[in-house]
Amino acid sequence: MHPFQAFMPAKHIFKASYTSEKMRIDIITVLPELLESPLNNSIVGRAQKKGIVEIHVHNLRKYGKGPRQQVDDYSYGGDAGMVLMVEPVYMMIQELKSEREYDEVIYMSPDGEILNQGIANELSLKGNIMILCGHYKGIDHRIREHLITREISVGDYVLSGGEIPAAILADAIVRLIPGAITDETSALSDCFQDGLLSPPIYTRPAEFNGWKVPDVLLSGNPRLIREWQDEQAVERTRRLRPGLLDD
């Protein structure tokens, strides 16, 4: 069993199709250079070097029209802003689908479901994921109607494109894959894994500038430490994010 199934709602476990094979993430974008640094450094970069995950970035302009490789056009109806055209997106998705099956074809959209830890846990159980980054005003709605299986948002605000949200989603997923983090129990104790905020954390020195680490953390008593952490997690959640307790 994937270690993070223990923290997932039953509906997510039921839908999951975890495979022991290497995960693959394909990202479609008009600006691949925006994804180079976040995907090739830190935990995500190391996971790729370890062979735990493959991440491939595809330039949508491969199927652009004319010498400028145009992939956008004005919207019908006269609204301001350019829209990604249906044909190049369709061609790119069909090319990738001809090579393998995908568990999800995700569109990063401000009006999608809000990304949370449960979604990241669920997606970390998948085998192959495709992520489409919107840009400009958005994408032709026929893509969303006929090609996309899931729409995910990183918050109720609008960015210039879907590249940064795609990098956020990939990071949230990859760090949960066994082996991506040296100590897997670290991810199990992250914020939101149990529906609560994490308790305060401290490291050496035990006292600095008159500021002291709570005595219980220095006690060496695992039971007392765990009780304190549980109490602090609930208290911080009630004070900072009370809506999580309602959920």
N, C-alpha and C positions, 0 to 999 in steps of 0.2 A: 504494500500500500504506500502511495505517496504520503510522506509524513504530514502534509498539511491538510489531508482529508479530515483529520481529527478536529480541525477548527472550522470546517465548512458546514453551512446549513445543509440539512438532508437533501433539499431540492437541488443544491449544487453538486453534491456527491452523486446523485442519481444521474445528472446530466453529464458528468465528467466521463472522459474516455481516455484516461491516462495510458500512455504507452512508455515502455522502458527505452524506446528508441530516442535518438537525439531530437530535441525540439527544433523546429525551423520557423523563423519569422520572416516573411517577405513584406517589405514596405514600398509602396508606390508613391512617388512624389515628383513634383516639378523642380524641386530644389534639393537634390541629394546632398549637397555640401553642408546643409544645415544639420544633417544627422551624423556627420563624420565623427565629431568629437564626443558627443554623449554616448554613442554606440561602441566606441573603440577604446574607452578608458574605464577605469574603476572596475566595479564588479561585473558589469556587462561585458567589457572588453576582456577581462580575465576568463569569464565563462566561455567566451568564444575560443580563446586560445587553448583552454582545457578540452575543447571538443564537446562541451555540454550542450551548446546551442549554436545554431547557425542563423545569422541575420544577414539578409541580402536586401540591398536598397536598389530599387529600379527607377530609372528616369522615365517618366511618362512621355517625355518629348521623343522617345524612340518612335512613337506612333503619331507624332505631330505632323501637321500638314505644311507643305511648302518649304522654302529655304530657311524660314525662321522656326520651323518645327512648331507651328502654332497648335496649342491645345485648348485655347479658350476663345470665347466669342461673346458678343452682347446678348443679353437675355431677351427673350420674347416678352412683350408687355411694356418695354421701355424703361424698366427699372435701372438705376445706375449700377455700375460694377460689371466686371467680366465674370463669366461662368465657365468652368471646365466642361468641355464638350463630351457627349456620351460616347462617341466613336473611339477616341484614343484610350479612354478608360476601359471600355469594353474589350478592345483588342489586347490590352495588357493583362487584364484579368483572365481572359480566355487563354492567353499564352501560358500563364502560370498554372492554370487549372489543367492544361493539357499535359503537364509534367508530373502533377501529384494531386491528391485530394486534400481539401482544406477543411478543418473543423469549424473555422469561422472566417468570414470575410468582413472585417470591421472597418467602419467609416468613422473617423474622428470628427465629431460634430458637436457644436455648442448646445444643440438641442437633443443630444442623446442621453442615455442613462448616465448618471453621475458615477464616475469611477470610484470604487471603494475597495477595501481590503478583500471583501468577499468575492468581488469580481476578479481581482488579481489572483486570488487563490484558485478560483475555478479555471481561469485561463492557463494557469501554470500546469494544469493536468492535461492540457491538449497536446497534440502532436505537431500539426502544421497550422499556422495562423497567417492570414494576410491582412495587412493594414493599409487602408487608403487614406492619404492625406489630402484634404481639400485645400484650395487656395483661392485667392481673389474673393469673389462674392460667394463661392460655393461650387457645387457640382450639379449637373443636369439631374433633375429629380428622378428620371427614369433609371438612373444607376442605383439610387436608393431603393426604388420599388422592385427591381428585378435582379440585382446582383449582390446587394449587401445583406448579410445575415444578422448583423448587430451594429448598433450605433452607440458610441461611447463618448462622453464629454468629460473634460477635466475640471469643469466649473461653469458657473453661469456668467460667462463673459466671453468676448470674442477676441481671438488672436488673428494675426496676419495669415496664418495657415495652420495645417494640421501636423506639421513636422515636430514641433516641440511637444504637443500632446502625444504623438506617436512615440517619441523618445521616452516620455514619462511612463506610458503604458508598458513599453518594452522593459524598462528598468524595473517596474513594479512586478512584472511577471518573472523575469529572468532570475532575480535575486531569491525567488522562492524555489527554484529548481534544485533538487538535491545535488550538492557539490559546488554550487555557485558561491556559497559562503562557506568558509572553512569550518565554522562551528554552526551547524544547522539549527541548533537550539536557539541561536540568536534571533533568527527570523521568527521562530515560534513565539517569542516574547515581545514582538514588535507591537506598537500601537495598533489598536483595532482588531488584533487577532482574536481576542475574546470579547469584542464589542466595547471595550473600555480604552481610555487613554492609558499610556504607560505610567508607572509610578516614577518619582524622581530618581535619577541615577547620579552616582558620585564616583570619583576615583581619587587617588593619592595626590596631594597629602591629605591626611585626616583633618588638618586644620590649616587654614590660610587666611591671613588678614583678619583673624578673629572669627572667621566663618567656619563652623564645624560640621562635619558629617554626622548625621543622626547616630546616636549611640547604638541603636539596635543593629545597624549594618556592620558594626565592629564587634558585635557580640559573639559571632561564630555559631549562633543557634539558628539552623535552617528553618525551623518551624516558626520562631518569632519573626525572622526576616520575611518569610513568605506572608505571614499574617499582616505585617506592617505594609508590605508591598500591595497586598490586596486592598487594604483599607485606603491607602493613598491613591490607588488607581480609581476606586469608586469616588473618593472625595474630589480628585482632580476632574473627573468626568462630570460630576454633578455641578462643579463650579464653572468649568470652561466649556463643556459640550453637553448640557443637560438633555438635549434631544436624543443623544445616543442611549440614554437610560430609558427614554420613552420607547425607542425602537426595540 
